[in-house]
Amino acid sequence: MIKIALNLQRQEITECYIYSRLCGLCRDAHNAEVLRKIGEAERSHASFWHRKTGMDVKPRRLKIEWTILLARILGLTFVLKRMEKNEGTASKLYMELCDEFPEVKLFSEAEAAHEQQLLSMLDEERLRYIGSIVLGLNDALVELTGALAGFTLALGETRIISLAGLITGISAAFSMAASEYLSCKADNDPRAAKSAVYTGLAYIITVALLILPFLITRNKYAALGITLFLAVLIIFLFNYYLATAKDLDFKRRFAEMALISLGVAALSFGVGWVLKTVLNV
C-alpha cells in the first residue's frame, strides 16, 4: 500500500507542475484559471499522500518537459485529452483504495470533475479549421502519391520526377486553397481566407515531405518506396492526433485513408506503365 501511495503522490505532484506550466501557455483567461485550480487540487492530493507516507518524492521532470513540448507542438487540446485518459485511470485507482483510505473517495470524485472541466474548456483554433487541414492533407496524399508513382515508371531520373512532382504539388496546393476559399465564400463563411491558408499549408507541407526522397536518392524505386512509407507515417500520425483530440475511431480512419492513398498510388503506377508502353516514351 505504501508503494501505491508513493506512486500516487509522485503522479499528483507531477501533474500539479504540468497543469501549472500549461496554465502559462493558455491564452484564454477562463481556461487558464481552470488549469490553475486543477493544479492546486493536484497539489493538495499530493500533500495528502505525503502525510500518509511521510516521504518526499520528486516529480517526474522528463514527463513534465515532454508534456509541455507536446503542448507547444500539437496544441493544448491534444495534451489535455491524453491527460484526461490518465485522470480516468487515477479515478479508478482511487475507488479501489476507498476501503483502505476512505478519504480518497473525494479524490475520485474530484478527478471525475476534472475530466468534465477539461472537456468543457477545449476550444483551439487549429481544431476549428481541422476540416480545411484534412482537405489539404488528404488531397495531397492521394494526388501526389499517385502522381509520383506514375512519374516513377514513366520518367527516368529522380531529379526529373521531383521537378514534375513539385510543379504538380505546388500548382495543386494553390488550386486547393483557392477552391476552399471560393467554397467558404459561397457559404458566407467569414473564415474563408483563413480556411484557405490552412488548406494550402497542409498541402504544401505534405508535398515537401513526399518529394524529399526523390531529392536525396538517385534510385527512383527506392525513393518511391520511402515516399509511400512517409505517406503511411503521415496518415498514422495525423489520424492519431485527430482521434485523440476529437475522440474519433483511430483504426477505422487510419485504415480508410491509407487504403485510399496506396490504392491510388498502385493504380497510377499501372497507368504510368500503360502510357509508357503505348506512347513508347
C-alpha positions as CSV (number, residue, x, y, z in Angstrom):
1,M,0.0,0.0,0.0
2,I,2.9,2.3,0.7
3,K,4.3,1.7,-2.7
4,I,1.0,2.5,-4.3
5,A,0.6,5.6,-2.2
6,L,4.1,6.8,-3.1
7,N,3.3,6.3,-6.8
8,L,0.1,8.3,-6.5
9,Q,2.0,11.0,-4.6
10,R,4.5,11.3,-7.4
11,Q,1.8,11.3,-10.0
12,E,-0.2,14.0,-8.3
13,I,2.8,16.3,-7.8
14,T,3.9,15.7,-11.4
15,E,0.5,16.7,-12.8
16,C,0.4,19.7,-10.5
17,Y,3.6,21.0,-12.2
18,I,2.2,20.1,-15.6
19,Y,-1.1,22.0,-15.1
20,S,0.8,25.0,-13.7
21,R,3.0,25.1,-16.8
22,L,0.1,24.6,-19.2
23,C,-1.7,27.5,-17.5
24,G,1.1,29.7,-18.6
25,L,0.7,28.6,-22.2
26,C,-3.1,29.1,-22.2
27,R,-4.2,32.4,-23.8
28,D,-7.8,32.2,-22.8
29,A,-8.2,33.7,-19.3
30,H,-11.1,31.3,-18.3
31,N,-9.2,28.2,-19.4
32,A,-6.1,29.4,-17.7
33,E,-8.0,29.8,-14.4
34,V,-9.5,26.3,-14.7
35,L,-6.0,24.8,-15.3
36,R,-4.7,26.8,-12.3
37,K,-7.4,25.4,-10.0
38,I,-6.9,21.9,-11.2
39,G,-3.2,22.3,-10.5
40,E,-3.9,23.4,-7.0
41,A,-6.2,20.4,-6.4
42,E,-3.4,18.1,-7.6
43,R,-1.0,19.7,-5.1
44,S,-3.5,19.2,-2.3
45,H,-3.8,15.5,-3.3
46,A,0.0,15.2,-3.3
47,S,0.1,16.7,0.2
48,F,-2.5,14.2,1.4
49,W,-0.3,11.3,0.3
50,H,2.8,13.0,1.8
51,R,1.1,12.9,5.2
52,K,0.3,9.2,4.7
53,T,3.7,8.1,3.5
54,G,5.9,10.6,5.5
55,M,8.3,10.7,2.5
56,D,9.2,13.4,0.0
57,V,9.1,12.4,-3.7
58,K,10.2,14.4,-6.7
59,P,8.0,15.0,-9.7
60,R,8.8,13.2,-13.0
61,R,10.7,16.0,-14.7
62,L,11.1,14.2,-18.0
63,K,7.3,13.7,-18.2
64,I,6.7,17.4,-17.4
65,E,9.0,18.6,-20.1
66,W,7.7,16.1,-22.7
67,T,4.1,17.1,-22.0
68,I,4.9,20.8,-22.3
69,L,6.8,20.1,-25.6
70,L,3.8,18.2,-27.0
71,A,1.5,21.1,-26.0
72,R,3.7,23.6,-27.8
73,I,3.9,21.5,-31.0
74,L,0.5,19.7,-31.1
75,G,-1.6,22.1,-29.0
76,L,-3.3,22.2,-25.6
77,T,-6.3,20.1,-26.7
78,F,-4.2,17.1,-27.7
79,V,-2.3,17.1,-24.4
80,L,-5.3,17.6,-22.2
81,K,-7.1,14.8,-24.0
82,R,-4.2,12.5,-23.3
83,M,-4.1,13.6,-19.6
84,E,-7.8,13.1,-19.4
85,K,-7.3,9.4,-20.0
86,N,-4.8,9.3,-17.2
87,E,-7.2,11.1,-15.0
88,G,-9.7,8.4,-15.7
89,T,-7.1,5.8,-14.7
90,A,-6.3,7.6,-11.5
91,S,-10.0,8.0,-10.7
92,K,-10.5,4.2,-10.9
93,L,-7.4,3.5,-8.8
94,Y,-8.7,5.9,-6.1
95,M,-12.0,4.0,-6.0
96,E,-10.1,0.7,-5.4
97,L,-8.3,2.3,-2.4
98,C,-11.5,3.6,-0.7
99,D,-11.6,0.7,1.8
100,E,-8.0,1.4,3.0
101,F,-8.2,5.2,2.7
102,P,-11.9,6.4,2.9
103,E,-10.8,10.0,2.2
104,V,-9.8,9.1,-1.4
105,K,-13.4,8.8,-2.4
106,L,-13.5,12.6,-2.6
107,F,-10.3,12.4,-4.7
108,S,-12.1,10.1,-7.1
109,E,-15.0,12.5,-7.5
110,A,-12.6,15.4,-7.9
111,E,-10.7,13.5,-10.7
112,A,-14.0,12.9,-12.5
113,A,-14.9,16.6,-12.2
114,H,-11.5,17.5,-13.7
115,E,-12.4,15.5,-16.8
116,Q,-15.7,17.4,-17.2
117,Q,-13.9,20.7,-16.8
118,L,-11.3,19.8,-19.3
119,L,-13.9,18.7,-21.9
120,S,-15.9,21.9,-21.5
121,M,-12.8,24.2,-21.9
122,L,-11.4,22.8,-25.1
123,D,-11.5,25.2,-28.0
124,E,-8.4,25.6,-30.2
125,E,-8.2,27.4,-33.5
126,R,-6.4,24.5,-35.2
127,L,-9.3,22.2,-34.4
128,R,-11.9,24.7,-35.7
129,Y,-10.1,24.5,-39.0
130,I,-9.5,20.8,-38.9
131,G,-11.8,20.3,-41.9
132,S,-9.6,22.5,-44.0
133,I,-6.4,20.7,-42.8
134,V,-7.9,17.3,-43.6
135,L,-8.9,18.6,-47.1
136,G,-5.3,19.7,-47.9
137,L,-3.6,16.8,-46.3
138,N,-5.8,14.1,-47.7
139,D,-5.8,15.5,-51.2
140,A,-2.0,16.0,-51.2
141,L,-1.5,12.4,-50.1
142,V,-3.9,10.9,-52.6
143,E,-2.9,13.1,-55.6
144,L,0.8,13.3,-55.1
145,T,1.5,9.7,-54.1
146,G,-0.5,8.7,-57.2
147,A,1.4,11.2,-59.4
148,L,4.8,10.2,-58.1
149,A,4.0,6.5,-58.6
150,G,3.1,7.3,-62.2
151,F,6.1,9.5,-62.8
152,T,8.4,6.9,-61.3
153,L,7.6,4.4,-64.1
154,A,7.0,6.9,-66.9
155,L,10.1,9.1,-66.3
156,G,13.8,8.4,-65.9
157,E,15.8,10.3,-63.4
158,T,14.8,11.2,-59.8
159,R,15.5,14.9,-60.5
160,I,13.0,15.0,-63.3
161,I,10.5,13.1,-61.2
162,S,11.0,15.5,-58.3
163,L,10.7,18.5,-60.7
164,A,7.4,17.2,-62.1
165,G,6.2,16.4,-58.6
166,L,7.0,19.8,-57.3
167,I,5.3,21.6,-60.2
168,T,2.2,19.3,-59.8
169,G,2.1,19.7,-56.0
170,I,2.6,23.4,-55.8
171,S,0.1,24.1,-58.5
172,A,-2.4,21.8,-56.8
173,A,-1.8,23.5,-53.4
174,F,-2.7,26.9,-54.9
175,S,-5.7,25.4,-56.7
176,M,-7.0,23.7,-53.5
177,A,-6.5,26.8,-51.4
178,A,-8.4,28.8,-54.0
179,S,-11.2,26.2,-54.2
180,E,-11.5,26.2,-50.4
181,Y,-11.7,30.0,-50.3
182,L,-14.4,30.1,-53.0
183,S,-16.4,27.3,-51.4
184,C,-16.4,29.0,-48.0
185,K,-17.2,32.4,-49.6
186,A,-20.2,30.7,-51.3
187,D,-21.4,29.6,-47.9
188,N,-20.9,33.1,-46.5
189,D,-18.3,31.8,-44.1
190,P,-16.3,34.7,-42.6
191,R,-13.3,32.4,-42.0
192,A,-12.9,31.8,-45.8
193,A,-9.4,33.3,-46.0
194,K,-8.0,31.5,-43.0
195,S,-9.6,28.2,-44.1
196,A,-7.8,28.6,-47.5
197,V,-4.5,29.3,-45.7
198,Y,-4.8,26.1,-43.6
199,T,-5.7,24.0,-46.6
200,G,-2.8,25.4,-48.7
201,L,-0.2,25.0,-45.9
202,A,-1.3,21.4,-45.2
203,Y,-0.9,20.6,-48.9
204,I,2.5,22.3,-49.3
205,I,4.0,20.6,-46.2
206,T,2.7,17.2,-47.3
207,V,4.2,17.8,-50.8
208,A,7.6,18.8,-49.4
209,L,7.8,15.6,-47.3
210,L,6.7,13.3,-50.1
211,I,9.1,14.8,-52.7
212,L,12.1,14.8,-50.3
213,P,13.1,11.1,-51.0
214,F,13.4,11.9,-54.7
215,L,15.8,14.7,-53.9
216,I,18.2,12.7,-51.7
217,T,18.5,9.4,-53.6
218,R,19.1,8.5,-57.3
219,N,17.3,5.2,-57.2
220,K,13.7,6.1,-58.2
221,Y,12.2,2.9,-57.0
222,A,13.9,3.3,-53.6
223,A,12.7,6.9,-53.5
224,L,9.1,5.8,-54.3
225,G,9.2,3.2,-51.5
226,I,10.4,5.8,-49.0
227,T,7.7,8.2,-50.2
228,L,5.0,5.5,-49.7
229,F,6.3,4.8,-46.2
230,L,6.3,8.5,-45.4
231,A,2.7,8.8,-46.7
232,V,1.6,5.9,-44.4
233,L,3.5,7.5,-41.5
234,I,1.9,10.9,-42.1
235,I,-1.5,9.2,-42.2
236,F,-0.8,7.4,-39.0
237,L,0.4,10.4,-37.0
238,F,-2.3,12.7,-38.3
239,N,-5.1,10.3,-37.5
240,Y,-3.6,9.6,-34.1
241,Y,-3.6,13.3,-33.3
242,L,-7.2,13.7,-34.7
243,A,-8.5,10.7,-33.0
244,T,-7.1,11.8,-29.6
245,A,-8.2,15.5,-29.9
246,K,-11.6,14.8,-31.3
247,D,-12.4,11.3,-29.7
248,L,-12.7,9.6,-33.1
249,D,-12.1,6.0,-34.2
250,F,-8.4,5.9,-35.0
251,K,-8.2,2.4,-36.5
252,R,-11.1,2.9,-39.0
253,R,-9.9,6.4,-40.1
254,F,-6.3,5.3,-40.5
255,A,-7.2,2.1,-42.5
256,E,-9.6,4.0,-44.8
257,M,-7.1,6.9,-45.5
258,A,-4.1,4.6,-46.0
259,L,-6.1,2.2,-48.3
260,I,-7.3,5.1,-50.5
261,S,-3.8,6.7,-50.8
262,L,-2.0,3.4,-51.5
263,G,-4.7,2.2,-53.8
264,V,-4.5,5.4,-55.9
265,A,-0.7,5.1,-56.0
266,A,-0.9,1.5,-57.2
267,L,-3.5,2.5,-59.9
268,S,-1.3,5.4,-61.0
269,F,1.8,3.2,-61.2
270,G,-0.2,1.0,-63.6
271,V,-1.4,4.0,-65.6
272,G,2.2,5.1,-65.9
273,W,3.3,1.7,-67.2
274,V,0.4,1.6,-69.8
275,L,1.2,5.1,-71.1
276,K,4.9,4.5,-71.3
277,T,4.2,1.3,-73.3
278,V,1.5,2.8,-75.6
279,L,3.3,6.1,-76.3
280,N,6.7,4.3,-76.5
281,V,8.4,7.1,-74.4
